[in-house]
Amino acid sequence: MTARDPRPVAPPGPPRRAALRMLAVMTRDRLGMISDAVDRYGDAVRIPVGHKRLHVFNHPDHAQHVLADNAGNYRKGIGLVHARRALGDGLLTSEGELWRKQRKVIQPVFQPRRLAHHAGLIAAEAQRLVHRLRQREGGAAVDVVAEFTGLTLGVLGRTLLDADLSPFGSVGEEFAAVQDQAMFELATLGMVPAWVPLPRQLRFRRARRELQRVVDQLVAARAGDADGQDDVLSRLIVSTRAEPDPRVARGRLRDELVTLLLAGHETTASTLGWTLYRVDREPEVRHRLRAEAQAVLGGRLPGYEDLHQLRYTTMVVKEAMRLHPPVWLLPRIAVAPDVVGGHAVPAGADVVILPYTLHRHREFWVDPERFDPERFDPTRVRDRPRYAYIPFGAGPRICVGSNLGLMEAVFVLAMIAREFRLSTPPGHQVVPEPMLSLRIRGGLPMLVRTVDGGG
C-alpha cells in the first residue's frame, strides 16, 4: 500500500486511557514494554505513552520505508532528541544540511583503504588487553565491559584522532551520566525541567563540563598543525574554520567530538561484552572460535587480510548483535503524513523502528531466542530480507563507523578466544540496559583462565 491509498488505518494498540500506566512501564522496562506490545498486536502498534503515541513498526518492509525509501520524511525522534542537550548537534543528532556537511567531512576516514591501515593499530590495542587479562588469570573476576571500554577508547584515539586518550580515563563514566540523563528525559518525555537539582541531573551537568574540557584539550593540542594531517580530528578542525562566528565554530567542534567519542567506543564495547556473555554459554561455539583463531592466526597478531578468513568469528559477532543490537532503537518523527504498511502515520507522529524486536521476528528467524551463528553463513543470508537485520541502523544514516567497529570486535574476539576461557561467576545475572546503546547493566564480571590443550 502506498501513501496514495485512500483508506489507511491507524495501527492497533492499547487504549488511550492506558497512557499513564504505559509511561510508568517505559520508565522501568523499555524493552519489555515494546516487545510485549509487538507480541500482542503485531507488526504495527500504536502505544499511548503519557501525552504521546508511539507508532512502532516491526517488519523489514516498514524499516526499509522509514529508514531508506522515504527517509527524507523523517527526522530524529524520541531519545535522540533528548540526547541533544548533552551531545549538541553532532553527527548522531543533527539534521538536514548540517548533518550532510558533517557526514561528508567524516566519511572519507572510513574508506576500506583506511580500514586496512587501522588493522595494525587495533591488533596492538587488543594485544595490550590480552596482556592485562593474563595478569588476572586465576584471580578475582574482571569487569570485561570496563576493559573493553578502555580498549575501544584506545582504538578510537589511535585510529581516528591520532591522540592518546589514556589521560582521559573517566570518559566512560561521563558518558554513562550523559546516557542516564538522556534516558531519564525519554522516560519522562522531557517534562522534568533541566534546572531541577536531581542527583542524576547534577551528575549530568558535571559530566557535560568534563567532556567539554576533554575535547577542548584535544583541539588545543592539534590546532597548530591540523592542516598537515588527515584524521577525523584534523578534518573537523579544518571544516569548522568556515564558520564566520568563532563561537559557533567552537560549539560545532565540541558537539562533533563529543558525539564521536561516545559513538566511537560505546557500541563496540557493548557488542564485545554481549558476545563474550553468549560464547560463555555455548561450549561448541567457544571451541570453534579457538580452532579458527589458531588455524588463521597461529601465534601472530591479526592483519586486515585475515578479516575475511575469520569467517566463523565474524558470524559469532553478527549473531550476538542480532540478539543484542548495539543500536536497539531507531526513533523518528514524521515531517509530513505518511502510510507505512497500510497504517496511517500523521505529521509529527513519533515513529519507532526497534532492531531488538525486528531481529526476533519469527517470520525471518527460526527459534529467534536461540544463539546460532550459523544464521550468518553467507549461503543462508541470501534468503533473508535486507532490512530484517539492522544492528547499525540503515539507510542514509547507517552508522558511518560500522565496518571499523565490526573489524575491531572480530579481531578482539579471535585474540581472546585463542588464549582464554572467560566465564561469568556462578549465579551472576546479566541484565540488559537499553541506553543510547544496549548495554549490560553494571558491567560483566568474568573469571579468566588460560586454555589448555583441551580448551
Secondary structure, DSSP 8 states (H G I E B T S, - for coil): --TT-S--B----S-GGGHHHHHHHHHH-HHHHHHHHHHHH-SEEEEEETTEEEEEE-SHHHHHIIIIITGGGEEE-TTHHHHHHHH-SSTTT--HHHHHHHHHHHGGGGSHHHHHHHHHHHHHHHHHHHHHHHHTTTSS-EEHHHHHHHHHHHHHIIIII-S--GGGTTHHHHHHHHHHHHHHHHHTTT-S-TTS--HHHHHHHHHHHHHHHHHHHHHHHHGGGGGG--SHHHHHHHHHTT-SSHHHHHHHHHHHHHHHHHHHHHHHHHHHHHHHHHHHT-HHHHHHHHHHHHHHHTTS---GGGTTT-HHHHHHHHHHHHHS-SS--EEEEESS-EEETTEEE-TT-EEEE-HHHHTT-TTTSSSTTS--GGGG-HHHHTTS-GGG--TT--GGGS-TTHHHHHHHHHHHHHHHHHHEEEE--TT----EEESSSEEETT--EEEEEE--TT-
